[in-house]
Amino acid sequence: MEEILELLESNGKLTEEQMAVMLGKTVDEVRESIKKYEEDNTIAGYTAMINWEKTGKESVTALIELKVTPQRGEGFDKVAERIYRYPQVKACYLMSGGFDLTVIVEGKTMKEVALFVAEKLAPLEYVLSTATHFVLKKYKDKGTIFEEKTKDDREAIIL
Amino acid sequence: MKMSDMITPTIKNIPPSGIRKFFDLVNEMKDAISLSIGEPDFVTPWSVREAGIYSLEKGHTHYSPNSGFIELRTEISKYYKRKFSVEYNPKNQIIVTVGGSEGIDIALRSLVGPGDEVIIPEPSFVAYKPCTILTGATPVIINLRVEDQFRLTPEILEKAITPKTKVLILPYPNNPTGAIMTREDLDKIVEVLKDKDIVVLSDEIYSELTYEGKHVSIASYPEMKDKTLIINGFSKSYAMTGWRLGYACGHPDLIGAMYKIHQFAIMSSPTTSQYAAIEALRNGDSDIQMMTREYNRRRRVMVDGFRKVGLECFEPLGAFYVFPCIKSTGLSSEEFCERLLSEEKVAIVPGTAFGDSGNGFIRACYAYSVDNIVEALKRVERFVAKIKK
C-alpha cells in the first residue's frame, strides 16, 4: 500500500474515501494502512507546503555546513542529535565530501540566524568549523515548485 | 465565380461535424468546467522539452530526412521491440509522420480508392471515416456494443467483410470508449483475418495507457505482422500533442507507398519535435509510468462518480476516457450535453461525435485534475437528479 504514501505526499488533503476510490481499495483498508504507517512512524507527520514569500511573515533560511569530530562509539549521531533538537534547526543531514553535516536553520532575521550559529552551533565542543549560506529565494522545495499555478487553457477540439 | 461551386463534391459530401457549434460554445464559455478535451493535461516532461530547446540552441533548424531522422526511427524500432515484442527495420519499415493522424491519412491514401471498402468499428476516433471518404473508398461501419465491452468480436467482423474489403481499422485502446482488446480477443480476430487479403490499420496511439495488463499489438502475431500497419505517436503517452509527431510501422512496400505521399505533401516532420522525441524514447519510461499511474487513479474516481450519479458506466481499461450511458435520462446525447453545459456549465462530449452508435452515451475525459473531476461530477449529479425527477 505504498501508493497511499505517494498520494498523501502529493496531496495531504485527500480523504480516506477519495484515496480508496483512487486506489481501488476499501475505505477500511486505507484507514488501516494509514493507522499502521502512523504507528510505526512511516508517516512522521502532516504538514502543508507554504510559500511564505507570499505572506507578510518575515523569515530567513540558512544552510550551514558543519565540520565536526565524531564521538567515540556514537559516530556522528550524538553530535547530530545535539544539533537537530534545537527548534531553529529545520533539517539536518549527514553528508559525504568536504564537510560532515548540513544544517538548515530558520529564523526571523539574518541576525537571529547568525547569533544562533555563533552562540549555539559554533561553540559546541565537537564542531570544528561552520560555513553559513543564506537562502535568497526558494524556487522549489520538497518537490513543489513555488510559482503561480498555470491555468488549464486547453481549447476544446474534436478528437 | 461562386467559390462554393468550385469545391469538389467529395469534400462537399463530407458532413460538417454536428458538434462543431457545441465546441465553439465550450470555448466561449470561459468559466465552464471541461471534461471534453482528448489530450493529456500534463505538460511534456521537462527532459523532453529541454532536449527540444537544446536542439534549437544548437541550430538544428533544418529539414530532417523525409522519413524522419534515422536516430529517431532506430529508437522507435527498439521501443516497439522492447514494449510490444514486434521488430521493425528502421531503414525501410518505419516512417515518422506529423502526428498519428497523418499516418492514418497517408496509409488510407496508399491502400484504398473508389470501389474499395474500409471497415471502421464505431464509436471511434472522428477522422477514420472522413479520411476514408477522401480517398473515394467506402467506409463500412461496424457498430460496437456495450454488451461486448465495445470490443470487436469475430461475429461482427465477419458480417462486415465483403470481397471489396481492403482495410480494417483496429482502434484499441479506444477513443472514446476506453475499451481494449485482450490477447484472447485478438486470437479470435486473427483467426478471421489470417487467410484474408485485408490490411489491418492498428491505431495504437493509446497503447501506453492500458490499466490492467499490457497492450497487445496484433502485429505481434507472426501471421499478421506483414498485414498490419501500426499507427502510433508521442501525443498521448508522452503528453506531446502540440509537437505533432507520430509514426507508422509496417511492411516495406506499404511504408514506401506512404513515403511517396508524405515526401510530396508534407516533406518531413518537425525537426525540433524529433529531437525531443528521441529523448522521450530513450529516457521517458518513468514519466510514462508516473502519468499512467495518475490517469489510473483519476479513472477510478470518474467511473465511481458516474456510477454513484446513477449512470451505467462500463469499465474502461485504456486511453483516458469514460463512456457512460445516459439512456436512463431519456435525453439524446446532444440534448444531455447541451443542457449540462448551459445549466451546470460542464462540458462533456456527446457520444454521437464518434459515430451514430455513440447515441445514448457521452464521453468524459479524465485528463484533468482530481479537483476538477470531483467538482464536475457534483454538477453532473445535480443535473441528472433534476432530469430524473
HADDOCK unambig.tbl for C-alpha pairs under 7 A between the chains (distance, minus, plus):
assign (segid A and resid 21 and name CA) (segid B and resid 300 and name CA) 5.97 0.50 0.50
assign (segid A and resid 21 and name CA) (segid B and resid 301 and name CA) 5.81 0.50 0.50
assign (segid A and resid 22 and name CA) (segid B and resid 297 and name CA) 4.27 0.50 0.50
assign (segid A and resid 22 and name CA) (segid B and resid 298 and name CA) 6.42 0.50 0.50
assign (segid A and resid 22 and name CA) (segid B and resid 300 and name CA) 5.37 0.50 0.50
assign (segid A and resid 22 and name CA) (segid B and resid 301 and name CA) 5.71 0.50 0.50
assign (segid A and resid 23 and name CA) (segid B and resid 297 and name CA) 6.18 0.50 0.50
assign (segid A and resid 155 and name CA) (segid B and resid 27 and name CA) 6.07 0.50 0.50
assign (segid A and resid 156 and name CA) (segid B and resid 23 and name CA) 5.85 0.50 0.50
assign (segid A and resid 156 and name CA) (segid B and resid 26 and name CA) 6.76 0.50 0.50
assign (segid A and resid 156 and name CA) (segid B and resid 27 and name CA) 6.18 0.50 0.50
assign (segid A and resid 156 and name CA) (segid B and resid 36 and name CA) 6.38 0.50 0.50
assign (segid A and resid 156 and name CA) (segid B and resid 37 and name CA) 5.26 0.50 0.50
assign (segid A and resid 157 and name CA) (segid B and resid 23 and name CA) 6.64 0.50 0.50
assign (segid A and resid 157 and name CA) (segid B and resid 37 and name CA) 6.49 0.50 0.50
assign (segid A and resid 159 and name CA) (segid B and resid 38 and name CA) 6.08 0.50 0.50
assign (segid A and resid 159 and name CA) (segid B and resid 125 and name CA) 6.48 0.50 0.50
assign (segid A and resid 159 and name CA) (segid B and resid 126 and name CA) 6.22 0.50 0.50
